[in-house]
Amino acid sequence: MMVSLIMFLLSIASQTLAMHVALSSETDKMALLALKDKLINGDPHALPSWNQSLHFCKWQGVTCSRRRMRVSAVQLPNQYWGGTLAPSLGNLTFLRVINLTNTHLHGDIPRELGHLKRLQILDLSNNNLQGQIPREMINCSSLEVILMWKNNLTGKIPSWFGSMKQLILLGLGTNNFVDLIGNLSSNLVQLVMGSNQISGRIPEEVEKLINLEALGLDQNSLEGTIPYSIGKLKNLVKLALAGNKLFGNIPLVIGNLTMLSEIDLGSNKFEGFIPFTLGNCTKMEIFYAPNNNLSGNIPNQTFGNQQGLIELSLYSNSFTGPIPSDLGNLNHLSILHLQDNKFIGEIPMGLSACSALIELVLGSNLIHGSIPSFLGSLLSLEILDLSNNNFSSTIPHQLVNLTLLKTLNLSFNHLSGEVPIGGVFNNVTAISLVGNKDLCGGIPQLNLPACPMLPLQKKHKRSLKKRVILIIALGGILISCVAFIKYGASGLVSPEGDMYGYGILLLEMITGKKPTDSMFGEDLSLHKFCNMATLDGITEIVDSRLLIPIDHQERRRVTQQQNMEDTIQECLVSFARIGVACSQEFPNQRMTIKDVINELHAIKQKLSC
């Protein structure tokens, strides 16, 4: 009798469970059909699989749990229905994932979403949703990811987000929210609230977000300074604060964030120097700080230490001093924007190592000297802007090698001579040369005056005369050098001790520079500057008065004079090597007087040939 009773009770329980499962399944099915009705906005061709002939677990975008056969995910991204969210969504109580990004939704977020206590991922981004985030969502305590960026949501960011201890990603950017909360879960990994109307200060409580890897507060109305507490976010990788009203100095504690790879501080009111502690951020790949009031010199070992740096943008500030020479350490640098500052000096030779450069923009500064020919070896360049500076001399012909160049702006300098023909110089829409009144030639579309044309015989005489002047100048150097060494060899001074002074004197005569010039400092001396020169690079260091260019047509016709130019360059390299060898730091490493005299006689013999 007892066994029969137990069997009866089991049968009742089984039937009750089956009925409950059937009712739950029917609830999910009806909820989905109601969702479809609102979602597709009357489109008869939308979601054709959502019909009575298929089990709802096989409908497009629907996932069910294996054991209970309840809806656990609704994922229908990238549709163009333009519907609304049905309140019936709240009846899918086993939902863990909702992904309706980019489906042109409009209307409010239904408060019934608060019934979804198992919900972990909610992605409603890139729609046209309006109104406020419903308070009932405080019950969704399992949420780990909330993405609502690119909508028209308004009001305050709910303070109850701070009670969601599982939340690791909160993306509310590009809406109309008006305030910023400081009490968020310390488990948060990404906080993205850019492009809203958030005002006030960045709260000191930001230090509690110790697991934060990305902080995006750009394009808001934030004021005040960057709090020093931000230096405690040791896991921070990305920091975006651009487009606010932040002021004061960039804090030194930024150097504590050694995991940083991207910083954007542009379009604020920051002032003062670039903090030297940035040199600690050796994983930096992108650094933006344009459109601020930053000033002063940029010291070496700041960005030069960040050997993975890809983009550096500091335009529209008030930086002074030379462009840091150690930017040449940045082998991966592709974008360098330093325009609209007060940089002085010449383009550093170190940049010749930045072979990955795509955009080099140095316009509107106080940079002078010749346009270096090594720019022609940066074959990845697509944009080169040197406008509104004080560059002089001729346009280096090597720039025709830049076959990928789309924009070349050399306007408003003091350039002279013949414009090269070929490469980008044949594309009149890609180049700008205005404001250089002494340029001539080039393709006819440039409308430049023709360069003076002389008969071949006169050209020979003119070029020969210039070469004679050049040889006399070199001869003067040679005579001075020999006289100097003979004076030293006569015993009036110590030969070993004074070889250093002789070497420096020779380097001064060749380069036209002095060891005390502003371009030289702790990391670059006249000796090191000349030591970098090679046969191809000698023209980058030598005094331009010792270099007299040959007309390109003349070069083709007059082989003998081309040979003379090559010989002169070789002689200049020899002079530079003597000067470097004589100015070594330790006396026992310096060139002897005897060896110097032999080298000078060899140079003289070469010039006499």
Secondary structure, DSSP 8 states (H G I E B T S, - for coil): -HHHHHHHHHHHHHHHHHHHHHHHHHHHHHHHHHHHHHHSTT-TTS-TT-STTS-GGGSTTEEE-TTT--EEEEE--S--------GGGGG-TT--EEE-TTS--EEE--GGGGG-TT--EEE--SSEEEE---GGGGG-TT--EEE--SSEEEE---GGGGG-TT--EEE--SSEE--------TT--EEE--SS--EEE--GGGGG-TT--EEE--SSEEEE---GGGGG-TT--EEE--SSEEEEE--GGGGG-TT--EEE--SSEEEE---GGGGG-TT--EEE--SSEEEE---TTSSTT-TT--EEE--SSEE-SB--GGGGG-TT--EEE--SS--BS---GGGGG-TT-SEEE--SS--EEE--GGGGG-TT-SEEE--SSEEEE---GGGGG-TT--EEE--SSEEEEEE--SGGGG-TTTEE-TT-TEEEES-GGG---------HHHHHHHHHHHHHHHHHHHHHHHHHHHHHHHHIIIIIS-HHHHHHHHHHHHHHHHHS--TTSTT--SS--HHHHHHT--TTTHHHHS-GGG-----HHHHHH-HHHHHHHHHHHHHHHHHHHHHHHHT-SSGGGS--HHHHHHHHHHHHHHHH-
